[in-house]
Each structure stands twice: as structure tokens, then as C-alpha cells.
């Protein structure tokens, strides 16, 4: 098409094979849009196009509906995004309704016979790694290949401290679960292949929990989408090897190698050792557990 439709918070640029959505960085623009910056959406990734009255008087909404499985961001969100943070929703003044209707008609004409079917692969790119954010009980980071959870002594449960900092390669994961921090029990949980999942996220070393001011949508959701995209792109488990036979976590040697590449702040390590001492004094850690975890922390220096 080669045309542009400017709206509130974003502008859509219609190209020959895709629409480029550019998000504004205004004060009233959702922070998620600031993080996304821009997104290129192939027309083949769309299943429908809608035009409807806007929530505010004097506006109309042009919304593209992606095919199921076409966008890792929406897959990770699992329907939890608020309407105002929907990246496929363009709000325009009512005086541009005729123009919006024209583009809606043009977009519908580009939808093919596959539009109603789920996508076989991701067609829209997730935000790129590396990424990190602070949850309530730890810091989550992702370098494109490995997800790391490093626990905070002020928030992590005893179970997580006993398990130690966690490292997950995308090849050993089968899914990513994101629960919005704007609801109850917000968390990011990884699903390792063949691993038992604990009932509560605050007790599961494969998850970090959110809280007031921790894991906001604009940080934790792009993170989850980036990991999910990498997981889907990873090679599947060979047929001769059952998921149960795979280790649910990297070996101790792999953890030590990953830890050596990500040196910790000495003051942070000292605080974590002090917390381990408190757990040991309280009888929650055995002598061997305390010695082992202390050695692991010292190895990070």
C-alpha cells in the first residue's frame, strides 16, 4: 500500500508485505509501547481486521487480529493485556474514520485462505535479548540462550535459597508461564521438560514472583516473550531420548561455568552468605548444605 495512518500512541505504515507499527514515546503512552519501539507484522500473520467506535468520544479503533501462534508476545500474555496496552489496536480521531475504513478494507483483501488457521511458527519477532528485570524475590536475566534467576536475600523463600541460583538453557524448557503483576499471584514460571512443577510459585526455583513495583508488565512480558520465542526455536528433544531422561537443570559444572561468566557484586555475595548463616543457625540448612552453598557464592567472586 505504501501509506501511513497516524493514531494516538502509534502510527501504522502499510508496506507491500507487512505493516510497520511505530509506537510513540509520549508521557501518556503505555510503557509497554516504549519498550516495543516498533513491530513489523506480516499480513500473513493476521486473521482479521476490525473497525469499531473508540472507548472515548470522538475516536474510532482499527484493530488487527493476529493468527493464533503468530506472535510470542500475545502467546506469553495469554489474554491478560489490558485493552489500552494492546499493540494491535490503533485509536484514531473520528474525522479519520473514512480513511481508517479504507485501510481496514485494504487489509481484509490481503488476508489469505490460511488466515483462520493457527500459525505453524512465530511470524512477529519478540523483543530481542539480552533482557533482565527485578522480581520480588530475585533478578531474572536472559542472554538469548540461558535464563538465570539470582535470588534476593530479602525476598526469596527458604526453598529457593536451598536450591541456589538457577540457570536454564532454552533447550531444556518446554514452555513459559506469565501471570500479570496487575493481578493476584503474578509470576514468571519456566517449565523444564520432565520436571515436577510445585504448586506455589514462591516455592518453585523455576519461577520468580512479582509484587508491588516488581516485574511490571513492560519489563516482565517482553522478557517472557523473548524466552518463549527462543524455546520454540530450540531443537526438539530427540525421539530416542525421553524428556524424563533429560536433567531438569544444568549440571554443577555447567552452573559453575555460567556463574563464572556473570560475576556478582561482593557486597551482594556477603549479604547472601550472611542470610545463609541465619538459615543455618535456625536449623533450616544442614552443615553440608551451608558449606556447599557458601562455596558456590564465593565462587561467584
BELWODA-V11737 format. One record per backbone hydrogen bond with DSSP energy under -0.5 kcal/mol. NH is the residue of the N-H (numbers start at 1). CO is the residue of the C=O. E is the energy in kcal/mol with one decimal. If there is no record, write none. Layout:
[[NH	CO	E] [NH	CO	E]]
This chain:
[[2	14	-1.7] [3	14	-0.6] [5	12	-2.7] [7	10	-2.4] [8	91	-3.6] [9	7	-0.6] [11	22	-2.5] [12	5	-2.7] [13	11	-0.5] [13	20	-2.5] [14	3	-3.1] [14	12	-0.6] [15	13	-0.6] [15	18	-2.7] [19	41	-2.4] [20	13	-2.8] [21	19	-0.7] [21	39	-3.1] [22	11	-2.8] [22	20	-0.7] [23	21	-0.5] [23	37	-2.7] [24	9	-2.9] [29	26	-0.9] [33	30	-1.1] [34	30	-1.1] [35	31	-1.9] [36	32	-2.3] [37	33	-2.3] [38	36	-2.6] [39	21	-2.3] [41	19	-2.7] [41	39	-0.6] [42	40	-0.6] [43	17	-2.0] [45	42	-1.9] [46	43	-1.7] [47	65	-3.7] [48	65	-1.4] [50	63	-3.1] [52	61	-2.1] [54	59	-2.7] [59	56	-1.1] [60	92	-2.6] [61	52	-3.4] [62	90	-2.8] [63	50	-2.7] [63	61	-0.6] [64	88	-1.9] [65	48	-3.1] [66	64	-0.6] [67	45	-3.1] [70	67	-1.9] [72	124	-0.7] [75	71	-2.1] [76	72	-2.5] [77	73	-2.1] [78	74	-1.9] [79	74	-0.5] [80	77	-1.6] [85	82	-1.7] [86	83	-1.6] [87	85	-0.6] [89	86	-1.4] [90	62	-3.0] [90	88	-0.6] [91	8	-0.6] [91	89	-0.6] [92	60	-2.7] [92	90	-0.5] [94	58	-2.7] [96	93	-2.3] [97	94	-2.0] [100	96	-2.8] [101	97	-2.8] [102	98	-1.7] [103	99	-2.1] [104	100	-2.4] [105	101	-2.2] [106	102	-2.3] [107	103	-2.7] [108	104	-2.3] [109	105	-1.6] [110	106	-0.7] [110	107	-1.2] [111	107	-0.7] [111	108	-1.0] [115	112	-1.6] [117	114	-1.9] [119	68	-3.1] [123	70	-2.3] [124	70	-2.0] [130	142	-0.7] [131	142	-2.3] [133	140	-2.1] [135	133	-0.6] [135	138	-2.9] [136	209	-2.7] [137	209	-0.8] [139	150	-2.8] [140	133	-2.5] [141	148	-2.2] [142	131	-2.8] [143	146	-1.5] [147	168	-3.2] [148	141	-2.9] [149	166	-2.6] [150	139	-2.3] [151	149	-0.5] [152	137	-2.5] [155	152	-1.2] [156	152	-2.7] [161	157	-2.1] [162	158	-2.6] [163	159	-1.7] [164	160	-1.7] [166	149	-2.1] [168	147	-2.8] [170	145	-2.3] [172	169	-1.7] [173	170	-1.3] [174	191	-3.1] [175	191	-0.9] [177	189	-3.2] [178	176	-0.5] [179	187	-3.0] [180	178	-0.5] [183	180	-1.6] [186	183	-0.6] [187	179	-1.0] [188	208	-2.6] [189	177	-3.0] [190	206	-3.3] [191	175	-2.3] [192	190	-0.6] [193	172	-2.8] [195	192	-1.4] [198	196	-0.5] [203	200	-1.4] [204	200	-0.6] [204	201	-0.8] [205	203	-0.6] [207	204	-1.7] [208	188	-2.3] [210	186	-2.6] [211	214	-1.3] [214	211	-2.4] [215	134	-1.8] [219	216	-1.8] [220	216	-3.0] [221	217	-1.9] [222	217	-0.6] [223	219	-1.3] [224	220	-2.4] [225	221	-2.6] [226	222	-2.3] [227	223	-2.2] [228	224	-2.6] [229	225	-2.5] [230	226	-1.8] [231	227	-2.6] [232	228	-2.4] [233	229	-1.6] [234	230	-1.1] [234	231	-0.5] [241	238	-1.6] [242	240	-0.6] [245	242	-1.4] [246	242	-0.6] [246	243	-1.1] [250	167	-0.9] [255	251	-2.4] [256	252	-2.3] [257	253	-2.0] [258	254	-2.4] [259	255	-2.8] [260	256	-2.1] [261	257	-0.9] [262	258	-0.5] [262	259	-1.1] [264	300	-1.2] [269	265	-2.4] [270	266	-2.5] [271	267	-1.9] [272	268	-2.1] [273	269	-2.4] [274	270	-2.1] [275	271	-2.1] [276	272	-2.2] [277	273	-2.2] [278	274	-1.8] [279	275	-2.2] [280	276	-2.5] [281	277	-2.8] [282	278	-1.7] [283	280	-1.4] [284	279	-2.6] [285	279	-0.9] [290	286	-2.7] [291	287	-2.5] [292	288	-2.5] [293	289	-2.6] [294	290	-2.3] [295	291	-2.1] [296	292	-1.9] [297	293	-2.1] [298	294	-2.5] [299	295	-1.6] [300	297	-1.4] [301	298	-1.3]]
